[in-house]
Amino acid sequence: MSAQDQIQVQIVRLPHAADLPLPAYQSAHAAGLDMTAAVPADTPLSIPPGGRALVPTGIAIALPPGSEAQIRPRSGLAHRHGVTVLNAPGTIDADYRGEIQVILVNLGAETFRVERGMRIAQLVVAVVRQVKFTEVTELAPTARAAGGFGSTGT
């Protein structure tokens, strides 16, 4: 990807994450940057089966107007441990300046331990457009019409 295709995002590494890496792509064509847990090294988080936890990442970002960041699950954690992002995708708006935190939920059968520096989620930055609604009395017809929830086949 060329530099002109990249979205410039300012990032602050907070004091409790001074020794942790910034979010990074793990392959040349990855869509998401891996986010790490900024929990204290001596007190990892334990998430029991069915439990959830708010996990700090130790970073704050300033997205440009017209963009958003999404927090998405890591497929390996979901597959191996049943751990996912509860509100996936979590949305970070362009005007949010606080620490990014990730809500992890343990849908697995065993307690999951979140340790300092563990890769816990992915961050995907995307261009967005706001909409302006125009109220009408009816919508233009389509072949699908109001069919939903499986109406186009399985």
N, C-alpha and C positions, 0 to 999 in steps of 0.2 A: 504494500500500500504506500502510495506516495505521501509526502508530508502535507501536500495541499488537501488530501482526502481525510486527514486526521482532524479530530475535534480536540482543540486545546483545552485542557482542564487543569486548573490550579489545585494543588494538594498540600495539606499541612499534616505532617506527622506529629501527633500529640505526644507529650512527654512520656506517657506510659507505654508508648510503642517505639521508643527511640532506637531499640536494637532490632526491630522487626523490619522485614523487607516491605517496600511499597507494593501495591497490587501489581501483578505481572501476568503477561500472557505466557502460557506454557508451551505453545507451538506457534509456528509461523502464521497460520491462518485461523487461530483461535478467535472466537467472538467475545469470550469473556475473560476478564482478568481475575486471577485467583486472589481472594481476600483471606487474610490470616486472623486468627484469634489473638487479641491483646489481653488475655487473662493473665493474672500474676503467675509466675513460674511455680511458686510454692503453694498455690491454691487453685488447681484446675477445677473446672466446672464439671459436675456430674449430672447428667440428665437421665432420670429413670425412665423405664418404658412408659409411654403415654405422657411424659413430662415435656416441658418446654423451658427454654432459657434465652434471655437476651444477652448476646455475646458481643462485647466491644471489639472494634477493629483497630482503634487507635489512629484513625485518619478522619479528616474532614476535607471536603472538596467544594470547589466553586465551579459549577457547570455553567456554560454560557446559555443565555436565553435561547429558547427553541430546542433545548435538549433535555434529556432525563437520563437517570441511571437506574437500572433494574438490578435487584439482588436476586440471584437465582441459585437453586440447589446445585451441588456438585454430584454428578451421577455416581461416582464411586462411593461416596458416603451413603447415598440412598440405596444403592444395590447391596453393598456389604453390611451396612449397619441399620438400614431403615431410618436414617436421619436425613431430614430435608428442611427446607425453609418454609416456615408455617404460612406466611402470607405471600407465597411465591406467585408472580414476581413482586417483590417489594419495590416500591417506587421512591426514588429520591428526586425531588423537584429541583429545578434550577436555582431557586431562591433559598434552599436549605443550606445552612452553614454549620450545623452541629456534627458531632461524631457519628459516623455510620455505625449502626449496630445491627446485628442479624438475629432474627428470631428463629432459633433452631427448635425442631420438635423431633422427639425420638419415637418413631412408630415401630421400632424393633422390639425384640424380646429381652434384650439385655441393657443394663445401664451403659450409657455412652459417656466417655470421658473426653472433654474438650481441653486440650493442653495448649500452652503458649506457643504461638507460631504455627499451629495446625491450620492447614488450608480448609476453610469451612464453607465458603460460598464463592459464587462468581459475580462479578460486576460487569454489566453490559451497558454501554453508553449508546444512546440512540437519538436521532433527530425526531422531534415531535412537533405537531402543529396544533394549536388550539382551534376549537370550532366556534362558530357563531350559529346558533340555532335560528331557524326561520319556521315559525309555527304555521302549519297549513291544516286544512280540514281533512285531507286524505293524501295518501302517498301514491306515487306512480306504481302501477301493477308490474309484477314480475312473474315468471313461471313458478317460482318457489312460493310466492305469496307469504303467508304467515306460518308455513311449515317449519318446524324446528325440532330439536332433540331427536335426531335419527330420521327425519323426513326425507333426507337425500340418499338413504340407504345405509347399509352397515359395512 
